[in-house]
């Protein structure tokens, strides 16, 4: 695979491209092979779906890489750098000598050329990203040693969650400035950023509390953020079903309606 192993391996896993170099190429969903990533370069279960490989003089390749919880790459670098776009779940990335950083849906990570690094899923969440890499002299990556558990399990740098700093000021700073300050600096700047619970777990707890209290206005935003933090739609619905027996059927019915809006599922 071009961006994770030798070029020859990548080409052997891909279907031949019959179109001429100047033709449009559309590789439909479901038509692209999905292969297990090589164990010597990864820890855990990792699947790779190559989205694009270079044609002619082009040198850019792209692949969708899916990591199970706890899975990650080995330490490696790229001669021309790499860009990652997180498309689902919660992950981690680290450059050699730097801090472990948490990455979420919508985040874009650029790794400069020849920078030793690793990336993968969080311990409690799967993660998928699109990896965009260029090939230089037939090579796109230099693979090194595996990431040890002691390195992988270092807590990531806290990331402000749900509302960015100063969002409280935007919402109600004009009428309740102290409340806005506490919202920004204490609730989201401290409580949500504490390392004792993952962002995913904090989201699931918060969603559950809002369902139990029947607070649909706040639930919308927190359900959306929970999805960004790696909570699946199926888990949100299962949590709502479970809470129906503890928080009451009407609260669960309201929550299902909110989930339909957040997940953009039309009514039958």
Buried (B, 14 or more C-beta within 10 A) or exposed (E): BBBBBBBEBBEEBBEEEEEEEEEEEEEEEEEBEEBEBBEEBBBBBBBBBBBBBBBEEEBBBBBBBBBBBBBBBBBBBBBBBBBBBBBBBBBBBBBEEEEBBBBBBEBEBEBEEEBBBBBBBBBBBBBBBBBBBBBEEEBBBEBBEBBEEEBBEEEBBBBBBBBEEBBBBEBEBEEBEEEBBBBBEEBBBEEBBEEEBBBBBBBBBBBBBBBBEBBBEBBBBBBBBBBBBBBBBEBBBEBBEEBBEEBBEEBBEBBBEBBEEBEEEEEE
